[in-house]
Amino acid sequence: MQFIDFIGYTAGILVIASLIPQMIKSWRSKSTKDISLFRYLIYVVGIVLWLTYAILLKNGPMIFSNAIAIIFAGSILYMKFKYG
């Protein structure tokens, strides 16, 4: 693995890790009232665009991190719709 890929994977893992506390809190409390729907809509659309960009570039670290980030951020967005 090249050093630049290491940086990319590390950055991706940190971004993914930043979503985990909110996902767990929302799941446990069944409440998302303090989460901005607009912010998460924008965030998920941004991640989808980043993933598309990464696929077009065939950039492994970006594909990996954005694919997982979509799952996590999408889960939070789903809970926002479900729990309000």
Distance bins in CASP14 RR format, pairs under 12 A and 6 or more apart:
PFRMAT RR
TARGET T0000
AUTHOR 0000-0000-0000
RMODE 2
METHOD distances of the structure
MODEL  1
1 7 0 0 0 0 0 1 0 0 0 0 0
1 8 0 0 0 0 0 1 0 0 0 0 0
1 9 1 0 0 1 0 0 0 0 0 0 0
1 10 0 0 0 0 0 1 0 0 0 0 0
1 60 0 0 0 0 0 1 0 0 0 0 0
1 61 0 0 0 0 1 0 0 0 0 0 0
2 8 0 0 0 0 0 1 0 0 0 0 0
2 9 0 0 0 0 0 1 0 0 0 0 0
2 60 0 0 0 0 0 1 0 0 0 0 0
2 61 0 0 0 0 0 1 0 0 0 0 0
3 9 0 0 0 0 0 1 0 0 0 0 0
3 10 0 0 0 0 0 1 0 0 0 0 0
3 61 0 0 0 0 0 1 0 0 0 0 0
4 10 0 0 0 0 0 1 0 0 0 0 0
4 11 0 0 0 0 0 1 0 0 0 0 0
4 59 0 0 0 0 0 1 0 0 0 0 0
4 60 0 0 0 0 0 1 0 0 0 0 0
4 61 0 0 0 0 1 0 0 0 0 0 0
4 62 0 0 0 0 0 1 0 0 0 0 0
5 11 0 0 0 0 0 1 0 0 0 0 0
5 12 0 0 0 0 0 1 0 0 0 0 0
5 59 0 0 0 0 1 0 0 0 0 0 0
5 60 1 0 0 1 0 0 0 0 0 0 0
5 61 1 0 1 0 0 0 0 0 0 0 0
5 62 0 0 0 0 0 1 0 0 0 0 0
5 63 0 0 0 0 0 1 0 0 0 0 0
5 64 0 0 0 0 0 1 0 0 0 0 0
5 65 0 0 0 0 0 1 0 0 0 0 0
6 12 0 0 0 0 0 1 0 0 0 0 0
6 13 0 0 0 0 0 1 0 0 0 0 0
6 61 0 0 0 0 1 0 0 0 0 0 0
7 13 0 0 0 0 0 1 0 0 0 0 0
7 14 0 0 0 0 0 1 0 0 0 0 0
7 61 0 0 0 0 1 0 0 0 0 0 0
7 62 0 0 0 0 0 1 0 0 0 0 0
7 65 0 0 0 0 0 1 0 0 0 0 0
8 14 0 0 0 0 1 0 0 0 0 0 0
8 15 0 0 0 0 1 0 0 0 0 0 0
8 16 0 0 0 0 0 1 0 0 0 0 0
8 54 0 0 0 0 0 1 0 0 0 0 0
8 59 0 0 0 0 1 0 0 0 0 0 0
8 60 0 0 0 0 1 0 0 0 0 0 0
8 61 1 1 0 0 0 0 0 0 0 0 0
8 62 1 0 0 1 0 0 0 0 0 0 0
8 63 0 0 0 0 0 1 0 0 0 0 0
8 64 0 0 0 0 1 0 0 0 0 0 0
8 65 1 0 0 1 0 0 0 0 0 0 0
8 66 0 0 0 0 0 1 0 0 0 0 0
9 15 0 0 0 0 0 1 0 0 0 0 0
9 16 0 0 0 0 0 1 0 0 0 0 0
9 59 0 0 0 0 0 1 0 0 0 0 0
9 60 0 0 0 0 1 0 0 0 0 0 0
9 61 1 0 1 0 0 0 0 0 0 0 0
9 62 0 0 0 0 1 0 0 0 0 0 0
9 63 0 0 0 0 0 1 0 0 0 0 0
9 64 1 0 0 1 0 0 0 0 0 0 0
9 65 1 0 0 1 0 0 0 0 0 0 0
9 66 0 0 0 0 0 1 0 0 0 0 0
9 68 0 0 0 0 0 1 0 0 0 0 0
10 16 0 0 0 0 0 1 0 0 0 0 0
10 17 0 0 0 0 0 1 0 0 0 0 0
10 61 0 0 0 0 1 0 0 0 0 0 0
10 64 0 0 0 0 0 1 0 0 0 0 0
10 65 0 0 0 0 1 0 0 0 0 0 0
11 17 0 0 0 0 0 1 0 0 0 0 0
11 18 0 0 0 0 0 1 0 0 0 0 0
11 50 0 0 0 0 0 1 0 0 0 0 0
11 59 0 0 0 0 0 1 0 0 0 0 0
11 61 1 0 0 1 0 0 0 0 0 0 0
11 62 0 0 0 0 1 0 0 0 0 0 0
11 64 0 0 0 0 0 1 0 0 0 0 0
11 65 1 0 0 1 0 0 0 0 0 0 0
11 66 0 0 0 0 0 1 0 0 0 0 0
11 69 0 0 0 0 0 1 0 0 0 0 0
12 18 0 0 0 0 1 0 0 0 0 0 0
12 19 0 0 0 0 0 1 0 0 0 0 0
12 47 0 0 0 0 0 1 0 0 0 0 0
12 50 0 0 0 0 0 1 0 0 0 0 0
12 51 0 0 0 0 0 1 0 0 0 0 0
12 54 0 0 0 0 0 1 0 0 0 0 0
12 59 0 0 0 0 0 1 0 0 0 0 0
12 60 0 0 0 0 0 1 0 0 0 0 0
12 61 1 0 0 1 0 0 0 0 0 0 0
12 62 0 0 0 0 1 0 0 0 0 0 0
12 63 0 0 0 0 0 1 0 0 0 0 0
12 64 1 0 0 1 0 0 0 0 0 0 0
12 65 1 1 0 0 0 0 0 0 0 0 0
12 66 0 0 0 0 1 0 0 0 0 0 0
12 67 0 0 0 0 0 1 0 0 0 0 0
12 68 0 0 0 0 1 0 0 0 0 0 0
12 69 1 0 0 1 0 0 0 0 0 0 0
12 72 0 0 0 0 0 1 0 0 0 0 0
13 19 0 0 0 0 0 1 0 0 0 0 0
13 20 0 0 0 0 0 1 0 0 0 0 0
13 61 0 0 0 0 1 0 0 0 0 0 0
13 64 0 0 0 0 1 0 0 0 0 0 0
13 65 1 0 0 1 0 0 0 0 0 0 0
13 68 0 0 0 0 1 0 0 0 0 0 0
13 69 0 0 0 0 0 1 0 0 0 0 0
13 72 0 0 0 0 0 1 0 0 0 0 0
14 20 0 0 0 0 0 1 0 0 0 0 0
14 61 0 0 0 0 0 1 0 0 0 0 0
14 65 0 0 0 0 1 0 0 0 0 0 0
14 68 0 0 0 0 0 1 0 0 0 0 0
14 69 0 0 0 0 0 1 0 0 0 0 0
15 43 0 0 0 0 0 1 0 0 0 0 0
15 47 0 0 0 0 1 0 0 0 0 0 0
15 50 0 0 0 0 0 1 0 0 0 0 0
15 61 0 0 0 0 0 1 0 0 0 0 0
15 62 0 0 0 0 0 1 0 0 0 0 0
15 64 0 0 0 0 0 1 0 0 0 0 0
15 65 1 0 0 1 0 0 0 0 0 0 0
15 66 0 0 0 0 1 0 0 0 0 0 0
15 67 0 0 0 0 0 1 0 0 0 0 0
15 68 0 0 0 0 1 0 0 0 0 0 0
15 69 1 0 1 0 0 0 0 0 0 0 0
15 70 0 0 0 0 0 1 0 0 0 0 0
15 72 0 0 0 0 1 0 0 0 0 0 0
15 73 0 0 0 0 1 0 0 0 0 0 0
16 22 0 0 0 0 0 1 0 0 0 0 0
16 23 0 0 0 0 0 1 0 0 0 0 0
16 47 0 0 0 0 0 1 0 0 0 0 0
16 61 0 0 0 0 0 1 0 0 0 0 0
16 64 0 0 0 0 1 0 0 0 0 0 0
16 65 1 0 0 1 0 0 0 0 0 0 0
16 66 0 0 0 0 1 0 0 0 0 0 0
16 67 0 0 0 0 1 0 0 0 0 0 0
16 68 1 0 1 0 0 0 0 0 0 0 0
16 69 1 0 1 0 0 0 0 0 0 0 0
16 70 0 0 0 0 0 1 0 0 0 0 0
16 71 0 0 0 0 1 0 0 0 0 0 0
16 72 1 0 0 1 0 0 0 0 0 0 0
16 73 0 0 0 0 1 0 0 0 0 0 0
16 75 0 0 0 0 0 1 0 0 0 0 0
17 23 0 0 0 0 0 1 0 0 0 0 0
17 24 0 0 0 0 0 1 0 0 0 0 0
17 65 0 0 0 0 0 1 0 0 0 0 0
17 68 0 0 0 0 0 1 0 0 0 0 0
17 69 0 0 0 0 0 1 0 0 0 0 0
17 72 0 0 0 0 1 0 0 0 0 0 0
18 43 0 0 0 0 0 1 0 0 0 0 0
18 65 0 0 0 0 0 1 0 0 0 0 0
18 68 0 0 0 0 0 1 0 0 0 0 0
18 69 0 0 0 0 1 0 0 0 0 0 0
18 72 0 0 0 0 1 0 0 0 0 0 0
18 73 0 0 0 0 0 1 0 0 0 0 0
18 76 0 0 0 0 0 1 0 0 0 0 0
19 25 0 0 0 0 0 1 0 0 0 0 0
19 26 0 0 0 0 0 1 0 0 0 0 0
19 27 0 0 0 0 0 1 0 0 0 0 0
19 35 0 0 0 0 0 1 0 0 0 0 0
19 40 0 0 0 0 0 1 0 0 0 0 0
19 43 0 0 0 0 1 0 0 0 0 0 0
19 44 0 0 0 0 0 1 0 0 0 0 0
19 47 0 0 0 0 0 1 0 0 0 0 0
19 65 0 0 0 0 0 1 0 0 0 0 0
19 66 0 0 0 0 0 1 0 0 0 0 0
19 68 0 0 0 0 1 0 0 0 0 0 0
19 69 1 0 0 1 0 0 0 0 0 0 0
19 70 0 0 0 0 0 1 0 0 0 0 0
19 71 0 0 0 0 1 0 0 0 0 0 0
19 72 1 0 1 0 0 0 0 0 0 0 0
19 73 1 0 1 0 0 0 0 0 0 0 0
19 74 0 0 0 0 1 0 0 0 0 0 0
19 75 0 0 0 0 1 0 0 0 0 0 0
19 76 1 0 0 1 0 0 0 0 0 0 0
19 77 0 0 0 0 0 1 0 0 0 0 0
19 79 0 0 0 0 0 1 0 0 0 0 0
20 26 0 0 0 0 0 1 0 0 0 0 0
20 27 0 0 0 0 0 1 0 0 0 0 0
20 68 0 0 0 0 0 1 0 0 0 0 0
20 69 0 0 0 0 0 1 0 0 0 0 0
20 71 0 0 0 0 0 1 0 0 0 0 0
20 72 1 0 0 1 0 0 0 0 0 0 0
20 73 0 0 0 0 0 1 0 0 0 0 0
20 75 0 0 0 0 0 1 0 0 0 0 0
20 76 0 0 0 0 0 1 0 0 0 0 0
21 27 0 0 0 0 0 1 0 0 0 0 0
21 28 0 0 0 0 0 1 0 0 0 0 0
21 72 0 0 0 0 0 1 0 0 0 0 0
21 76 0 0 0 0 0 1 0 0 0 0 0
22 28 0 0 0 0 0 1 0 0 0 0 0
22 29 0 0 0 0 0 1 0 0 0 0 0
22 31 0 0 0 0 0 1 0 0 0 0 0
22 32 0 0 0 0 1 0 0 0 0 0 0
22 34 0 0 0 0 1 0 0 0 0 0 0
22 35 1 0 0 1 0 0 0 0 0 0 0
22 36 0 0 0 0 0 1 0 0 0 0 0
22 39 0 0 0 0 0 1 0 0 0 0 0
22 40 0 0 0 0 1 0 0 0 0 0 0
22 43 0 0 0 0 0 1 0 0 0 0 0
22 72 0 0 0 0 1 0 0 0 0 0 0
22 73 0 0 0 0 1 0 0 0 0 0 0
22 74 0 0 0 0 0 1 0 0 0 0 0
22 75 0 0 0 0 1 0 0 0 0 0 0
22 76 1 0 1 0 0 0 0 0 0 0 0
22 77 0 0 0 0 0 1 0 0 0 0 0
22 79 0 0 0 0 1 0 0 0 0 0 0
22 80 0 0 0 0 0 1 0 0 0 0 0
23 29 0 0 0 0 0 1 0 0 0 0 0
23 32 0 0 0 0 0 1 0 0 0 0 0
23 35 0 0 0 0 0 1 0 0 0 0 0
23 40 0 0 0 0 0 1 0 0 0 0 0
23 68 0 0 0 0 0 1 0 0 0 0 0
23 69 0 0 0 0 0 1 0 0 0 0 0
23 71 0 0 0 0 1 0 0 0 0 0 0
23 72 1 0 1 0 0 0 0 0 0 0 0
23 73 0 0 0 0 1 0 0 0 0 0 0
23 74 0 0 0 0 1 0 0 0 0 0 0
23 75 1 0 1 0 0 0 0 0 0 0 0
23 76 1 0 1 0 0 0 0 0 0 0 0
23 77 0 0 0 0 0 1 0 0 0 0 0
23 78 0 0 0 0 0 1 0 0 0 0 0
23 79 1 0 0 1 0 0 0 0 0 0 0
23 80 0 0 0 0 0 1 0 0 0 0 0
24 72 0 0 0 0 0 1 0 0 0 0 0
24 75 0 0 0 0 0 1 0 0 0 0 0
24 76 0 0 0 0 0 1 0 0 0 0 0
24 79 0 0 0 0 0 1 0 0 0 0 0
25 31 0 0 0 0 1 0 0 0 0 0 0
25 32 0 0 0 0 1 0 0 0 0 0 0
25 33 0 0 0 0 0 1 0 0 0 0 0
25 34 0 0 0 0 1 0 0 0 0 0 0
25 35 0 0 0 0 1 0 0 0 0 0 0
25 75 0 0 0 0 0 1 0 0 0 0 0
25 76 0 0 0 0 1 0 0 0 0 0 0
25 79 0 0 0 0 1 0 0 0 0 0 0
25 83 0 0 0 0 0 1 0 0 0 0 0
26 32 1 0 1 0 0 0 0 0 0 0 0
26 33 0 0 0 0 1 0 0 0 0 0 0
26 34 0 0 0 0 1 0 0 0 0 0 0
26 35 1 0 0 1 0 0 0 0 0 0 0
26 40 0 0 0 0 0 1 0 0 0 0 0
26 72 0 0 0 0 0 1 0 0 0 0 0
26 73 0 0 0 0 0 1 0 0 0 0 0
26 74 0 0 0 0 0 1 0 0 0 0 0
26 75 0 0 0 0 1 0 0 0 0 0 0
26 76 1 0 1 0 0 0 0 0 0 0 0
26 77 0 0 0 0 0 1 0 0 0 0 0
26 78 0 0 0 0 1 0 0 0 0 0 0
26 79 1 0 1 0 0 0 0 0 0 0 0
26 80 1 0 0 1 0 0 0 0 0 0 0
26 81 0 0 0 0 0 1 0 0 0 0 0
26 82 0 0 0 0 1 0 0 0 0 0 0
26 83 1 0 0 1 0 0 0 0 0 0 0
26 84 0 0 0 0 1 0 0 0 0 0 0
27 72 0 0 0 0 0 1 0 0 0 0 0
27 75 1 0 0 1 0 0 0 0 0 0 0
27 76 0 0 0 0 1 0 0 0 0 0 0
27 78 0 0 0 0 0 1 0 0 0 0 0
27 79 1 0 0 1 0 0 0 0 0 0 0
27 80 0 0 0 0 0 1 0 0 0 0 0
27 82 0 0 0 0 0 1 0 0 0 0 0
27 83 0 0 0 0 1 0 0 0 0 0 0
28 79 0 0 0 0 0 1 0 0 0 0 0
28 83 0 0 0 0 0 1 0 0 0 0 0
29 35 0 0 0 0 0 1 0 0 0 0 0
29 79 0 0 0 0 1 0 0 0 0 0 0
29 83 0 0 0 0 1 0 0 0 0 0 0
29 84 0 0 0 0 0 1 0 0 0 0 0
30 79 1 0 0 1 0 0 0 0 0 0 0
30 80 0 0 0 0 0 1 0 0 0 0 0
30 82 0 0 0 0 1 0 0 0 0 0 0
30 83 1 0 1 0 0 0 0 0 0 0 0
30 84 0 0 0 0 1 0 0 0 0 0 0
31 79 0 0 0 0 1 0 0 0 0 0 0
31 80 0 0 0 0 1 0 0 0 0 0 0
31 82 0 0 0 0 0 1 0 0 0 0 0
31 83 1 0 1 0 0 0 0 0 0 0 0
31 84 1 0 0 1 0 0 0 0 0 0 0
32 39 0 0 0 0 0 1 0 0 0 0 0
32 40 0 0 0 0 1 0 0 0 0 0 0
32 74 0 0 0 0 0 1 0 0 0 0 0
32 75 0 0 0 0 0 1 0 0 0 0 0
32 76 1 0 0 1 0 0 0 0 0 0 0
32 77 0 0 0 0 1 0 0 0 0 0 0
32 78 0 0 0 0 1 0 0 0 0 0 0
32 79 1 0 1 0 0 0 0 0 0 0 0
32 80 1 0 1 0 0 0 0 0 0 0 0
32 81 0 0 0 0 1 0 0 0 0 0 0
32 82 0 0 0 0 1 0 0 0 0 0 0
32 83 1 0 1 0 0 0 0 0 0 0 0
32 84 1 0 1 0 0 0 0 0 0 0 0
33 79 0 0 0 0 0 1 0 0 0 0 0
33 80 0 0 0 0 1 0 0 0 0 0 0
33 83 1 0 0 1 0 0 0 0 0 0 0
33 84 1 0 0 1 0 0 0 0 0 0 0
34 40 0 0 0 0 0 1 0 0 0 0 0
34 76 0 0 0 0 0 1 0 0 0 0 0
34 80 0 0 0 0 0 1 0 0 0 0 0
34 83 0 0 0 0 0 1 0 0 0 0 0
34 84 0 0 0 0 0 1 0 0 0 0 0
35 41 0 0 0 0 0 1 0 0 0 0 0
35 43 0 0 0 0 0 1 0 0 0 0 0
35 73 0 0 0 0 0 1 0 0 0 0 0
35 74 0 0 0 0 0 1 0 0 0 0 0
35 75 0 0 0 0 0 1 0 0 0 0 0
35 76 1 0 0 1 0 0 0 0 0 0 0
35 77 0 0 0 0 1 0 0 0 0 0 0
35 78 0 0 0 0 0 1 0 0 0 0 0
35 79 0 0 0 0 1 0 0 0 0 0 0
35 80 1 0 1 0 0 0 0 0 0 0 0
35 81 0 0 0 0 0 1 0 0 0 0 0
35 82 0 0 0 0 0 1 0 0 0 0 0
35 83 0 0 0 0 1 0 0 0 0 0 0
35 84 0 0 0 0 1 0 0 0 0 0 0
36 42 0 0 0 0 1 0 0 0 0 0 0
36 43 0 0 0 0 1 0 0 0 0 0 0
36 76 0 0 0 0 0 1 0 0 0 0 0
36 77 0 0 0 0 0 1 0 0 0 0 0
36 80 0 0 0 0 1 0 0 0 0 0 0
36 84 0 0 0 0 0 1 0 0 0 0 0
37 43 0 0 0 0 0 1 0 0 0 0 0
37 44 0 0 0 0 0 1 0 0 0 0 0
37 76 0 0 0 0 0 1 0 0 0 0 0
37 77 1 0 0 1 0 0 0 0 0 0 0
37 78 0 0 0 0 0 1 0 0 0 0 0
37 79 0 0 0 0 0 1 0 0 0 0 0
37 80 1 0 1 0 0 0 0 0 0 0 0
37 81 0 0 0 0 1 0 0 0 0 0 0
37 82 0 0 0 0 0 1 0 0 0 0 0
37 83 0 0 0 0 0 1 0 0 0 0 0
37 84 0 0 0 0 1 0 0 0 0 0 0
38 44 0 0 0 0 0 1 0 0 0 0 0
38 45 0 0 0 0 0 1 0 0 0 0 0
38 77 0 0 0 0 0 1 0 0 0 0 0
38 80 0 0 0 0 0 1 0 0 0 0 0
39 45 0 0 0 0 0 1 0 0 0 0 0
39 46 0 0 0 0 0 1 0 0 0 0 0
39 73 0 0 0 0 0 1 0 0 0 0 0
39 76 0 0 0 0 0 1 0 0 0 0 0
39 77 0 0 0 0 1 0 0 0 0 0 0
39 80 0 0 0 0 1 0 0 0 0 0 0
40 46 0 0 0 0 0 1 0 0 0 0 0
40 47 0 0 0 0 0 1 0 0 0 0 0
40 69 0 0 0 0 0 1 0 0 0 0 0
40 70 0 0 0 0 0 1 0 0 0 0 0
40 72 0 0 0 0 0 1 0 0 0 0 0
40 73 1 0 0 1 0 0 0 0 0 0 0
40 74 1 0 0 1 0 0 0 0 0 0 0
40 75 0 0 0 0 0 1 0 0 0 0 0
40 76 1 0 1 0 0 0 0 0 0 0 0
40 77 1 0 1 0 0 0 0 0 0 0 0
40 78 0 0 0 0 1 0 0 0 0 0 0
40 79 0 0 0 0 1 0 0 0 0 0 0
40 80 1 0 0 1 0 0 0 0 0 0 0
40 81 0 0 0 0 1 0 0 0 0 0 0
40 84 0 0 0 0 0 1 0 0 0 0 0
41 47 0 0 0 0 0 1 0 0 0 0 0
41 48 0 0 0 0 0 1 0 0 0 0 0
41 73 0 0 0 0 1 0 0 0 0 0 0
41 74 0 0 0 0 0 1 0 0 0 0 0
41 76 0 0 0 0 0 1 0 0 0 0 0
41 77 1 0 0 1 0 0 0 0 0 0 0
41 78 0 0 0 0 0 1 0 0 0 0 0
41 80 0 0 0 0 1 0 0 0 0 0 0
41 81 0 0 0 0 0 1 0 0 0 0 0
42 48 0 0 0 0 0 1 0 0 0 0 0
42 49 0 0 0 0 0 1 0 0 0 0 0
42 73 0 0 0 0 0 1 0 0 0 0 0
42 77 0 0 0 0 0 1 0 0 0 0 0
43 49 0 0 0 0 0 1 0 0 0 0 0
43 50 0 0 0 0 0 1 0 0 0 0 0
43 66 0 0 0 0 0 1 0 0 0 0 0
43 69 0 0 0 0 1 0 0 0 0 0 0
43 70 0 0 0 0 1 0 0 0 0 0 0
43 72 0 0 0 0 0 1 0 0 0 0 0
43 73 1 0 1 0 0 0 0 0 0 0 0
43 74 0 0 0 0 1 0 0 0 0 0 0
43 76 0 0 0 0 1 0 0 0 0 0 0
43 77 0 0 0 0 1 0 0 0 0 0 0
43 80 0 0 0 0 0 1 0 0 0 0 0
44 50 0 0 0 0 0 1 0 0 0 0 0
44 51 0 0 0 0 0 1 0 0 0 0 0
44 66 0 0 0 0 0 1 0 0 0 0 0
44 69 0 0 0 0 1 0 0 0 0 0 0
44 70 1 0 0 1 0 0 0 0 0 0 0
44 71 0 0 0 0 0 1 0 0 0 0 0
44 72 0 0 0 0 0 1 0 0 0 0 0
44 73 1 0 1 0 0 0 0 0 0 0 0
44 74 1 0 1 0 0 0 0 0 0 0 0
44 75 0 0 0 0 0 1 0 0 0 0 0
44 76 0 0 0 0 1 0 0 0 0 0 0
44 77 1 0 1 0 0 0 0 0 0 0 0
44 78 0 0 0 0 0 1 0 0 0 0 0
44 80 0 0 0 0 0 1 0 0 0 0 0
44 81 0 0 0 0 0 1 0 0 0 0 0
45 51 0 0 0 0 0 1 0 0 0 0 0
45 52 0 0 0 0 0 1 0 0 0 0 0
45 70 0 0 0 0 0 1 0 0 0 0 0
45 73 0 0 0 0 0 1 0 0 0 0 0
45 74 0 0 0 0 0 1 0 0 0 0 0
45 77 0 0 0 0 0 1 0 0 0 0 0
46 52 0 0 0 0 1 0 0 0 0 0 0
46 53 0 0 0 0 1 0 0 0 0 0 0
46 54 0 0 0 0 0 1 0 0 0 0 0
46 66 0 0 0 0 1 0 0 0 0 0 0
46 69 0 0 0 0 1 0 0 0 0 0 0
46 70 0 0 0 0 1 0 0 0 0 0 0
46 73 0 0 0 0 1 0 0 0 0 0 0
46 74 0 0 0 0 0 1 0 0 0 0 0
47 53 0 0 0 0 0 1 0 0 0 0 0
47 54 0 0 0 0 0 1 0 0 0 0 0
47 62 0 0 0 0 0 1 0 0 0 0 0
47 63 0 0 0 0 0 1 0 0 0 0 0
47 65 0 0 0 0 1 0 0 0 0 0 0
47 66 1 0 1 0 0 0 0 0 0 0 0
47 67 0 0 0 0 1 0 0 0 0 0 0
47 68 0 0 0 0 1 0 0 0 0 0 0
47 69 1 0 1 0 0 0 0 0 0 0 0
47 70 1 0 1 0 0 0 0 0 0 0 0
47 71 0 0 0 0 1 0 0 0 0 0 0
47 72 0 0 0 0 1 0 0 0 0 0 0
47 73 1 0 1 0 0 0 0 0 0 0 0
47 74 0 0 0 0 1 0 0 0 0 0 0
47 76 0 0 0 0 0 1 0 0 0 0 0
47 77 0 0 0 0 0 1 0 0 0 0 0
48 54 0 0 0 0 0 1 0 0 0 0 0
48 55 0 0 0 0 0 1 0 0 0 0 0
48 66 0 0 0 0 1 0 0 0 0 0 0
48 67 0 0 0 0 0 1 0 0 0 0 0
48 69 0 0 0 0 1 0 0 0 0 0 0
48 70 1 0 0 1 0 0 0 0 0 0 0
48 71 0 0 0 0 0 1 0 0 0 0 0
48 73 0 0 0 0 1 0 0 0 0 0 0
48 74 0 0 0 0 0 1 0 0 0 0 0
48 77 0 0 0 0 0 1 0 0 0 0 0
49 55 0 0 0 0 0 1 0 0 0 0 0
49 56 0 0 0 0 0 1 0 0 0 0 0
49 62 0 0 0 0 0 1 0 0 0 0 0
49 66 0 0 0 0 1 0 0 0 0 0 0
49 69 0 0 0 0 0 1 0 0 0 0 0
49 70 0 0 0 0 0 1 0 0 0 0 0
50 56 0 0 0 0 0 1 0 0 0 0 0
50 57 0 0 0 0 0 1 0 0 0 0 0
50 59 0 0 0 0 1 0 0 0 0 0 0
50 61 0 0 0 0 0 1 0 0 0 0 0
50 62 1 0 0 1 0 0 0 0 0 0 0
50 63 0 0 0 0 1 0 0 0 0 0 0
50 64 0 0 0 0 0 1 0 0 0 0 0
50 65 0 0 0 0 1 0 0 0 0 0 0
50 66 1 0 1 0 0 0 0 0 0 0 0
50 67 0 0 0 0 1 0 0 0 0 0 0
50 68 0 0 0 0 0 1 0 0 0 0 0
50 69 0 0 0 0 1 0 0 0 0 0 0
50 70 0 0 0 0 1 0 0 0 0 0 0
50 73 0 0 0 0 0 1 0 0 0 0 0
51 57 0 0 0 0 0 1 0 0 0 0 0
51 59 0 0 0 0 0 1 0 0 0 0 0
51 60 0 0 0 0 0 1 0 0 0 0 0
51 61 0 0 0 0 0 1 0 0 0 0 0
51 62 1 0 0 1 0 0 0 0 0 0 0
51 63 1 0 0 1 0 0 0 0 0 0 0
51 64 0 0 0 0 1 0 0 0 0 0 0
51 65 0 0 0 0 1 0 0 0 0 0 0
51 66 1 1 0 0 0 0 0 0 0 0 0
51 67 1 0 0 1 0 0 0 0 0 0 0
51 68 0 0 0 0 1 0 0 0 0 0 0
51 69 0 0 0 0 1 0 0 0 0 0 0
51 70 1 0 0 1 0 0 0 0 0 0 0
51 71 0 0 0 0 0 1 0 0 0 0 0
51 73 0 0 0 0 0 1 0 0 0 0 0
52 59 0 0 0 0 0 1 0 0 0 0 0
52 62 0 0 0 0 0 1 0 0 0 0 0
52 63 0 0 0 0 0 1 0 0 0 0 0
52 66 0 0 0 0 1 0 0 0 0 0 0
52 67 0 0 0 0 0 1 0 0 0 0 0
52 70 0 0 0 0 0 1 0 0 0 0 0
53 59 0 0 0 0 1 0 0 0 0 0 0
53 60 0 0 0 0 0 1 0 0 0 0 0
53 62 1 0 0 1 0 0 0 0 0 0 0
53 63 0 0 0 0 1 0 0 0 0 0 0
53 66 0 0 0 0 1 0 0 0 0 0 0
54 60 1 0 0 1 0 0 0 0 0 0 0
54 61 0 0 0 0 1 0 0 0 0 0 0
54 62 1 1 0 0 0 0 0 0 0 0 0
54 63 1 0 1 0 0 0 0 0 0 0 0
54 64 0 0 0 0 1 0 0 0 0 0 0
54 65 0 0 0 0 1 0 0 0 0 0 0
54 66 1 0 1 0 0 0 0 0 0 0 0
54 67 0 0 0 0 1 0 0 0 0 0 0
54 69 0 0 0 0 0 1 0 0 0 0 0
54 70 0 0 0 0 0 1 0 0 0 0 0
55 62 0 0 0 0 1 0 0 0 0 0 0
55 63 1 0 0 1 0 0 0 0 0 0 0
55 64 0 0 0 0 0 1 0 0 0 0 0
55 66 0 0 0 0 1 0 0 0 0 0 0
55 67 0 0 0 0 1 0 0 0 0 0 0
56 62 0 0 0 0 0 1 0 0 0 0 0
56 63 0 0 0 0 0 1 0 0 0 0 0
57 63 0 0 0 0 1 0 0 0 0 0 0
57 66 0 0 0 0 0 1 0 0 0 0 0
59 65 0 0 0 0 1 0 0 0 0 0 0
59 66 0 0 0 0 1 0 0 0 0 0 0
59 67 0 0 0 0 0 1 0 0 0 0 0
60 66 0 0 0 0 1 0 0 0 0 0 0
60 67 0 0 0 0 1 0 0 0 0 0 0
61 67 0 0 0 0 0 1 0 0 0 0 0
61 68 0 0 0 0 0 1 0 0 0 0 0
62 68 0 0 0 0 0 1 0 0 0 0 0
62 69 0 0 0 0 0 1 0 0 0 0 0
63 69 0 0 0 0 0 1 0 0 0 0 0
63 70 0 0 0 0 0 1 0 0 0 0 0
64 70 0 0 0 0 0 1 0 0 0 0 0
64 71 0 0 0 0 0 1 0 0 0 0 0
65 71 0 0 0 0 0 1 0 0 0 0 0
65 72 0 0 0 0 0 1 0 0 0 0 0
65 73 0 0 0 0 0 1 0 0 0 0 0
66 72 0 0 0 0 0 1 0 0 0 0 0
66 73 0 0 0 0 1 0 0 0 0 0 0
67 73 0 0 0 0 0 1 0 0 0 0 0
67 74 0 0 0 0 0 1 0 0 0 0 0
68 74 0 0 0 0 0 1 0 0 0 0 0
68 75 0 0 0 0 0 1 0 0 0 0 0
69 75 0 0 0 0 0 1 0 0 0 0 0
69 76 0 0 0 0 0 1 0 0 0 0 0
69 77 0 0 0 0 0 1 0 0 0 0 0
70 76 0 0 0 0 0 1 0 0 0 0 0
70 77 0 0 0 0 1 0 0 0 0 0 0
70 78 0 0 0 0 0 1 0 0 0 0 0
71 77 0 0 0 0 0 1 0 0 0 0 0
71 78 0 0 0 0 0 1 0 0 0 0 0
72 78 0 0 0 0 0 1 0 0 0 0 0
72 79 0 0 0 0 0 1 0 0 0 0 0
73 79 0 0 0 0 0 1 0 0 0 0 0
73 80 0 0 0 0 0 1 0 0 0 0 0
74 80 0 0 0 0 1 0 0 0 0 0 0
74 81 0 0 0 0 1 0 0 0 0 0 0
74 82 0 0 0 0 0 1 0 0 0 0 0
75 81 0 0 0 0 0 1 0 0 0 0 0
75 82 0 0 0 0 0 1 0 0 0 0 0
75 83 0 0 0 0 0 1 0 0 0 0 0
76 82 0 0 0 0 0 1 0 0 0 0 0
76 83 0 0 0 0 0 1 0 0 0 0 0
76 84 0 0 0 0 0 1 0 0 0 0 0
77 83 0 0 0 0 0 1 0 0 0 0 0
77 84 0 0 0 0 0 1 0 0 0 0 0
78 84 0 0 0 0 0 1 0 0 0 0 0
END
